Amino acid sequence: MRKSFTILLFLLFALLSGKNAYALGECGLSCCLAGAATSGVTLAERFGVSLVYENSYMKTIKNGVDEVSPDEVIAENQEAMKGYKVPTEMTMQKVSLVGFVPVTGRFQVLGFLPYVINDMEMRSSSAMGMTMDMSMETVSGLGDATVMGLYTLYTDAPIRPMERLTAGLGVKLPTGATSERSSSGSLIHAMMQPGSGSWDPLVMINYMRAYYPLVLQANLLYQLTTEGYNGYEFGDRFTYDLSARYQASKYVNVGVELNGVHSEKDADHEGKYSDPETSMIDNPEYTGLDSVFVSPLVQAKVPDTGGSAELKYQIPVYQDVNGYQQVVDWRVLASVSWAF
């Protein structure tokens, strides 16, 4: 498997592609990068393309590690003579076009551009204590592109190596919108915006050790977030991915991953997105998290071609959040790749 999991960096082809809730907290960017880097697109000798679909479903609300109901959140947070809103269900979808180019034997470039579709159901309690469930308007559009360049520091063989160490630098670009508004004219929630509006440096290191037909990998990624165009700054995040893949047959690989993320608190420097007295997800104090996922996967190759497909299902096994947050219940990632 040539230039597998460890290849992460450079920009795209422009098509589709905290303890904060999922948008930029649980997994988020790291899911896309790690998924792209382990897909069949990285087998390309000249260039590769991949289409990745991601669906995250969120319903559970937690306070720390404890699960709470939307009504409990309202009762705990609602102030006298004021309304309060709590999300009851959220679906975040993303379709990304991934591009990969091997520049030299040691340097590769990879990047992606996502298209996001965000939906949310909410429960609103009025100042008089009456509750009503409602649906937020779907938010969709191009998200933030990512560019990364990766350099192989050590490898014991150019093809099918037993051991390899790779490091890289990259940047997340502010290509997604940050000023989407509701029908009433107010800014929608920061976590529901297609983009973050910030330029975020990325640092990555990857280690691969093969015991063919078993391949083990460890991937570390740090995202240094900066303030976005409208003054909102998502918290810095550190992610790790531990992967084991086994070649079950000539055309099928199976595997399992352990995916972890630590996200710092967000900051709304200009106060445009914050409304802590009336909305759970508009409270920057309710951001920042630590999460761990277990992810079984299967990868199939198209015989005698450069094509392959992969399906991954992520299950949370640990989630610890600041304040009250809606967390990921499950996530599915599916990709189709072609190497040329």
N, C-alpha and C positions, 0 to 999 in steps of 0.2 A: 504494500500500500504506500504509494509515493506521496510525500509531503502531507501527511494526514492531519490529525487534530491540531498540530502545532502551527499552522499557517494562518496568520490573522493580520492583515493590514493592507489597505488602499481602497480607494473609492470605486465605485459602482459603474453601472450602466444605468442611464436615467429612465427607468420605467418603473413598474411596481417593484416591486421587489419580491421604616423607615423606622424609620420604620414606617414608610409610606405604603399605601396600597400598591397594587401591581404596577401601574403605569411605568414608574421609574424606580420602584423599590424592589419588589420580589422578582428576581431574575432580570426581567427587562432586557437591556442591551446585551448582557452576557449570554442569555439564551440564544440570541440571534448569532452572535459571533462564534460561540462554541459549537452551535449546530452547523453553521456554515463550514467551519474548519474541519469537522469530522465527516462531512458529506462527500459524495462521489465527485463533487466539483473540483476537489483538490488533487485528483488524479490526472488532471489535464497536463499535457506536454506543451501545448501552445496557449490555450485559454479554456476556461470552463464557465458554465452558467448554471444557476440553480434557482428554482422557484420554491420558496418556503412559505408554508401556511402555519399560523400559530393561533390557537384559540384558548383563552384563559377564562375560566368561569369562577366567579367570586360571589359567595353568599354569606359565609361565616363571618361574624364580627367577633373580635377578641379585644380584651383589655388585659395587656400583658400576655400571659399564656392561657388565660381563662376565656371560654366562649360565653358570649352574652347575646341577648335578643335585641332587636331594634327598639322594642318598647322599653327595655331596661336602659338603653342608652339615652332615650328621650327623657325618661324619668330622672336620670342622674344629671343630665346636662341642661335641661330646659329651665330658663329663668322666668320669673313671674312676669306676666303680661308680654311675653315674647314667644314667637313661634320657634320651632326647631325641626331640622330635616336630617334624616338618616338614610343612607343607601340600604336597600333590601336585597338587591341582586344586580350584578354587573357582568357584562360579557365584553371582553376586549379581544378583537381579532386583528391580525396583522398578516399581510401578504408582502413578501420581500423578494426583489430580484437581486441575486448575488452574482458577482463577477470575480473571477480569479485569473491572474496572469503570473506565470513563473518568469521572472526577469533574468535571473542567473541560476546556477546550481544551488546557491545558498540564499538568495533573496527572492521573495515572492510578494505579490501585492494582492490584496483581497478587499472587497468592500460591498456594501449593500445599501439599497434605498427601499424603505418600507412604505406601504400604504396601510393606514390604520382605520379601523371601524370600531367605535366605542358606543356601547349602549348601557343605560342604567335605569333601574327601577328605584323609586324612593318612597319613603313614608314621611309625611309632613304632619306635624302637630301644631295646631293654631294656638294663639294666645289664650283662648278659652278652653283648651284641652281637647278639642276635636281632632281626630286623626283622619288622614286621607292618603291613599296610595296613588302614585302617579308615575308616568314614564317620562324620562328625559328624552329630548329629541336626539336622534342619532348624530354623532359627531364623526366625520370621516374626512380623510385627506392625506396627502403625502406627509410622512413623518421625517425624522432627522436621519440624514445619510451618515454613514460611518466609513472612514478610510483608514486602513492600517497597512503597514509594511513590516514584514517579518524577516529576521535574519537567523540562519542556522549557525549557532555557535559551535556545535560539535555534532558529528555523526560518524558512525563507524563504517557506513557504506552509503553510496549515493542512491541506491535503489534497494528497497526492502531491508532497511537497517535494523539492527538489534537494539540500538540505543541512540537517542538523539536529544539534544537540548537546543531550544529555540527561544529567542527573545524578540520583542517588538515594541514599537511605538505607533500610536495612531491618534486620531481625533474624530470626535463626533461633531458633525456640522449642524448649524441651526437652520435646516431647510424646511422644517415643519412649521405650520402656523401656530401662533401663541395667542391670537386675539379673537378666536371664535366666540360668538355671542349667542345667547338664547333669543327666542322670539320677542322677549321683553326688552332686549337690548343690553342686558348685563353680561359680563364676561362669564363663560362657563368655568367649571372647576379646573384648577391648574393641572391636576392629574388626568383630566379628560381631554386636554388640548392635544392636537396631533404632534406638536413639537415642544421643545423646552426653551428654544430661543437662545441657547448657550453654546459656546465653543468649549468642549470638554476634552482635555488630554487623556490618553489611555496608555497604560503600561501593562505589558503582558509577559509572562514566562511560561514555557511549556516543557515538560519532560516526558519522553516516551521510552518505554522498555518493552521489548517484544520477546515472547516465548512461543513463537508460532506453533499452532494457530491461535494463541492467545496474545492480545496486545493490551498493555496497561498504559494509561496516560494520566498525568496530573497537570491541570491548567489553572494559573492564577491570573486574575485581571483586576486592576485598580483603575477606577474612573474618578478623576479629579473634576468635580462639577464646578461650574462658574455661574455667575448671575446672568439670567436671560434678559432678553430685550425689554420685557415688561416688569423687570425687577424681581422675578421669582427665581430662587436658587434651590434646586433639588440637592439633597444631601450627598456627600461623597459616598461611593460604595466600593466594597471589596467583595469579589466573588471567587469561589474555587469550584472546580469540577474534577472529580475523580472518576475515571472511566475504565471499564473492562469490556473488551469485545472478543468474541470467539467465532472463528470461521467454522460454522456448523456444516456447511457443504461448499461446493465450488462456487455457488452463486448466492449463498445466504450467510449473513453474519448476524449473531444475536449478542446482546450485551446488556449491561446495567450501569447506571451512573449515580453518583452521589453529588448533588448540586447544592452549594451553600452560598448565602449572600448576607453581608452585613451592610446596612444602609444607615447613614447619619440623618439627623433631623434636617428638614427643609427650612428655608428662610424666605419670607415675603418682604423684601426690602422696601417696596413702595406701597404695600398694603392693598394692592389691587385685587388679589385673589382671596384675601383672608376675611372671614366672617365667623369667628369662633363662637360667638354668642348664639348664633342661629343655625349653624350647619356643622355637622361632624367632620366632613371631608374638606371643609374650608378652614380648618384649625391647624396651623403649622406645628403646634405642640403635639398633635396626634400624627406624627410622622417619625420615621426611623424604625428599623426592625432587624431581627436576626431570623433567618429561615433556612431550613434544610429540606431538600426534596430527594426522593428516590425515583429513578427514571429507567424502567425497562424499555428496550428498544429492539427493533428488527430492521435489518437493511438487506435489500435484495438487488442484485445486479441483473441487467438485461444481457443475456448471453451474446458474446461476440460483438459487443458494442461498448461505447463509453457511457451508457446510460445506467442509472441506478435510482432507487427510491428508498426512503427511510421513514419509519413511523416511531414516534417516541411519546410515552405517556408519563407525565410527571405527577407524583403524589407527595403532598407535604407530610413530613413526619415530625417537624418541629417548627413552631412559629411563635416568636416573642416580640410584641409590638409595644411602642410607647403610646399610652392612652388608649383610645378606642379607634380601631381600624378594621376595615373589611379586608380579608385576606383571601388568597387563592385557594379554592377547593380542589381544583385539578387543572391541568394544562395539557393540551395535545399539540404536538409539532409534527408536521408531515412535509416531506420535501421530495422533489424530483430534480435530479441533476444530470448534466451531460458534460463529459470531458472530451475535448478535441485535441 
